[in-house]
Amino acid sequence: MEASRRLALMAMMAFALWIIANILWHATFATFHPTAPNPGFREPDVITIIAAAASLALWLFIRYTRKSPQFYLNLGLGYLVLTCFAIALVMHWGLPSIQPLEPMISWTGVVILMFAAVLPVNPRNMLIAALIGASMNPLGMALTHVHGLGTFAALKIGMLMHYTDFMLAGIAYVISRVVTRLGKQVTKAREMGSYQLGELIKRGGMGEIYKATHRMLARPAAIKLIRAEMLGTANGESAELAVKRFRREAEAAANLRSPHTVELFDFGVTEDETFYFVMELLEGVDLDTLVKEHGPLPPSRVVHILMQACESLAEAHERGLVHRDIKPANIHLGKAGIRRDWVKVLDFGLVKSVHQEKMGDSLATAVGRTPGTPAYMSPEMTLSESVDARADIYALGCVGYFLLTGKMVFEASNAFQMVAMHIQHDPVPPSLRANVQIPPALEAVILKCLAKKPDDRYASVIEMSRALQSARIPVWTEEQANAFWAARQAVPADSPPASSDRGVLAPT
């Protein structure tokens, strides 16, 4: 791992510098201080030996252990502070009469800049560690009673004498920002296989999504990067388990072939344990944005959308997979060839096998995330009971309700109230909340999907699709779809076109 290699490099450099600097100091002392007595072996030499031994021990520890990158970065910041403390003691111990009390740039400032340039740590953490490290010189002066000064006086003079170190701590923050940003860009460009990353599409709770292009095929794509710390990779064992779950769930998503399921091109894990998906780049809008921008949809268009979503889910359910996070933001509406209003279901990375009790938790559950979104979760999911395809049917009913009314099935001030309402309350029929007339047959389909007990819902999405077809709602025509998209494109949007930026692994 890059973090451990860089910290090991710093430890070995420090070991060598402690030894060499001490030898050179003794060799040049008489030249610069001809009237001073030979100091011989002194207390600073003991500190030097201890600091050099500690640096060598750190190098050995890094070489023979395997921890998470964040562990090594935190260890490096602690090592920085201890190194600054050792430097302060060596500088101010033993020879107060020949130490000038005037502003100077010490080795402390140099070491702070070295760490900032080498370790790709969080800039804020680097600034905190650098300021603490710069404070070690005043502290060292107080502890060694330079020139016989008292503790308070030594601290005051030390702050003035070493103000340059505090200025360098600020510069270290800037360097750290540049290094970490550049490191991320280089890593992403190098580790995404045949895909070249482009502009950032979206930044979410678990990672970022970028536009990308295949270097050979010039095929546009979207790449979602999942931060390692969001997957609970705190140690070698949990990291290995997270990788196994990631591959299992990605393979499940990649094997889905419905034209109404977002296509997954590739997936993998980089050297720094960043998980990534490469998926098709979609042009259009998700249903959540569509309703918020244009209001409730006509019943014919709602049926048109729900039937396509049923086709996508039918394949997953046939393979024994449950989506578990169907919601408007995870259903995309766009163009396929010359056809408009083409549905793509996203976020199949959270799929779970109905037999997964034998396979272990899903990746999302394993890292402490509750799969699903409270406003669209079935009662059995909120109660952590076993789920099957009928949980997705319940969520699809919630989506249909939202499309028809522009409102969620239940309105609540927080997630806990929302969950309780899905368990205990019956939904108000959408016809009583919508500003347009809703055909009774379509309303009956939505309410059947929203039944509290799974046995009272449709047994499958195929059965639900047949019920939608039997409702005899007028067909949403291609001409109507073309007219809508033509009108939408004529109005400049405040934000870039939606794409598969909702991701394939986790909702945002």
Protein Blocks (a to p, Z undefined) as FASTA:
>chain_A
ZZlmmmmmmmmmmmmmmmmmmmmmmmmmmmmmmmbccebjafklmmmmmmmmmmmmmmmm
mmmgccdfklmmmmmmmmmmmmmmmmmmmmmgoilmlmccdddddfklmmmmmmmmmmcc
dfklmmmmmmmmmmmmmmmmmmnopghiafklmmmmmmmmmmmmmmmmmmmmmmmmmmmm
mmmmmmmmmmnojaccdddfbdcfkbccdddddfklopacddddddfklnopabfklmmm
mmmmmmmmmmmmmmpcbfkbccdfbdcddfkopacddddddedddfklmmmmnopadfkl
mmmmmmmmmmmmmmmmmnopafklacfklpccddehjaghiacdehklmgccfklmmnop
afklmnopaedjfklccfklmnopacdfklmmmmmmmmmmmmmnopafbdcfbfklmmmm
mmmpccddfklmpcbdcdfklmmmmmmmmpmblklmcfbfklmmmmmmmnopacddfklm
mmmmmmmmmpccfbdcddfknojmbcZZ
